[in-house]
Amino acid sequence: MNFLKSIGLFLLILGFWCGSVLGALYLIERHRLQDSGVLEGNGPNG
C-alpha cells in the first residue's frame, strides 16, 4: 500500500507541475498572439 501511496503522490505532483507549465505556456502564447493580431479582439486594449 505504501508503494501505491507514493505512486499517487508522484502522479499528483506531476499533474500539478504539468498544469503549471501548460498554464504558463498558454498565457505566454495568448499574449504573443494578441500582439501579432492573430486573435480577434475589441481593439488594442483587448
N, CA, C and O of each residue as an XYZ file, in Angstrom:
184
protein
N       0.832     -1.203      0.000
C       0.000      0.000      0.000
C       0.871      1.259      0.000
O       0.498      2.291     -0.558
N       2.026      1.151      0.632
C       2.929      2.300      0.666
C       3.412      2.636     -0.742
O       3.636      3.800     -1.073
N       3.569      1.593     -1.570
C       4.008      1.798     -2.952
C       2.942      2.566     -3.735
O       3.255      3.506     -4.466
N       1.682      2.157     -3.574
C       0.590      2.844     -4.263
C       0.463      4.283     -3.777
O       0.133      5.183     -4.550
N       0.726      4.490     -2.497
C       0.632      5.835     -1.927
C       1.693      6.742     -2.544
O       1.412      7.893     -2.877
N       2.909      6.225     -2.696
C       3.982      7.024     -3.294
C       3.701      7.282     -4.772
O       4.019      8.350     -5.293
N       3.100      6.292     -5.446
C       2.749      6.464     -6.861
C       1.699      7.570     -7.004
O       1.788      8.415     -7.895
N       0.712      7.549     -6.116
C      -0.332      8.574     -6.161
C       0.240      9.959     -5.910
O      -0.144     10.928     -6.566
N       1.162     10.045     -4.956
C       1.787     11.332     -4.641
C       2.606     11.826     -5.832
O       2.603     13.017     -6.144
N       3.304     10.906     -6.493
C       4.108     11.257     -7.657
C       3.222     11.772     -8.786
O       3.539     12.776     -9.424
N       2.108     11.077     -9.029
C       1.184     11.496    -10.085
C       0.565     12.853     -9.752
O       0.332     13.672    -10.641
N       0.301     13.082     -8.466
C      -0.284     14.353     -8.050
C       0.677     15.503     -8.318
O       0.284     16.542     -8.848
N       1.942     15.308     -7.946
C       2.964     16.333     -8.180
C       3.190     16.531     -9.680
O       3.327     17.660    -10.152
N       3.228     15.429    -10.416
C       3.457     15.505    -11.858
C       2.314     16.256    -12.542
O       2.544     17.089    -13.419
N       1.082     15.953    -12.133
C      -0.075     16.625    -12.717
C      -0.071     18.115    -12.406
O      -0.388     18.938    -13.264
N       0.293     18.457    -11.162
C       0.341     19.860    -10.760
C       1.417     20.603    -11.544
O       1.211     21.740    -11.969
N       2.576     19.951    -11.735
C       3.681     20.571    -12.467
C       3.301     20.788    -13.929
O       3.529     21.859    -14.490
N       2.714     19.748    -14.540
C       2.307     19.853    -15.950
C       1.251     20.948    -16.113
O       1.283     21.709    -17.080
N       0.325     21.022    -15.171
C      -0.713     22.045    -15.240
C      -0.118     23.445    -15.166
O      -0.553     24.351    -15.876
N       0.871     23.614    -14.308
C       1.510     24.923    -14.157
C       2.251     25.314    -15.435
O       2.168     26.455    -15.891
N       2.974     24.354    -16.004
C       3.742     24.621    -17.227
C       2.802     24.934    -18.385
O       3.026     25.890    -19.128
N       1.745     24.127    -18.542
C       0.802     24.350    -19.636
C       0.078     25.687    -19.454
O      -0.181     26.396    -20.426
N      -0.243     26.022    -18.215
C      -0.914     27.291    -17.947
C      -0.025     28.472    -18.308
O      -0.486     29.445    -18.905
N       1.251     28.384    -17.945
C       2.194     29.460    -18.243
C       2.387     29.595    -19.754
O       2.394     30.703    -20.290
N       2.544     28.464    -20.431
C       2.725     28.492    -21.884
C       1.492     29.070    -22.566
O       1.606     29.818    -23.537
N       0.300     28.718    -22.052
C      -0.938     29.224    -22.635
C      -1.011     30.745    -22.505
O      -1.366     31.439    -23.458
N      -0.671     31.259    -21.318
C      -0.718     32.703    -21.102
C       0.279     33.423    -22.000
O      -0.035     34.465    -22.575
N       1.492     32.860    -22.121
C       2.528     33.485    -22.950
C       2.114     33.474    -24.421
O       2.220     34.491    -25.107
N       1.647     32.329    -24.902
C       1.252     32.217    -26.307
C       0.051     33.107    -26.610
O      -0.013     33.723    -27.674
N      -0.903     33.177    -25.677
C      -2.082     34.001    -25.901
C      -1.684     35.464    -26.004
O      -2.183     36.188    -26.865
N      -0.784     35.901    -25.127
C      -0.330     37.291    -25.143
C       0.412     37.588    -26.443
O       0.246     38.658    -27.028
N       1.235     36.634    -26.892
C       2.012     36.835    -28.115
C       1.090     36.876    -29.330
O       1.301     37.673    -30.244
N       0.067     36.017    -29.343
C      -0.861     36.000    -30.468
C      -1.674     37.293    -30.514
O      -1.979     37.798    -31.594
N      -2.024     37.826    -29.346
C      -2.768     39.082    -29.323
C      -1.903     40.217    -29.861
O      -2.400     41.096    -30.565
N      -0.607     40.202    -29.532
C       0.304     41.238    -30.030
C       0.450     41.139    -31.546
O       0.598     42.151    -32.231
N       0.407     39.902    -32.067
C       0.563     39.702    -33.504
C      -0.724     40.038    -34.242
O      -0.711     40.220    -35.460
N      -1.830     40.121    -33.522
C      -3.098     40.450    -34.159
C      -3.758     39.238    -34.777
O      -4.674     39.382    -35.587
N      -3.310     38.032    -34.410
C      -3.906     36.819    -34.967
C      -5.301     36.612    -34.388
O      -6.245     36.294    -35.112
N      -5.417     36.796    -33.090
C      -6.719     36.645    -32.445
C      -7.515     37.927    -32.609
O      -6.967     39.026    -32.518
N      -8.817     37.781    -32.852
C      -9.648     38.960    -32.992
C     -10.054     39.474    -31.621
O     -10.502     38.714    -30.763
N      -9.887     40.787    -31.427
C     -10.202     41.375    -30.121
C     -11.056     42.615    -30.292
O     -11.553     42.899    -31.382
N     -11.220     43.344    -29.212
C     -12.032     44.554    -29.239
C     -11.183     45.799    -29.441
O     -11.629     46.912    -29.162
N      -9.967     45.616    -29.922
C      -9.100     46.769    -30.136
C      -7.740     46.534    -29.512
O      -7.447     45.427    -29.061
N      -6.904     47.563    -29.482
C      -5.542     47.441    -28.931
C      -5.557     47.084    -27.446
O      -4.628     46.449    -26.945
N      -6.605     47.490    -26.751
C      -6.662     47.225    -25.313
C      -7.189     45.831    -25.000
O      -7.267     45.452    -23.831
N      -7.547     45.072    -26.008
C      -8.045     43.739    -25.743
C      -9.516     43.779    -25.737
O     -10.161     42.750    -25.530
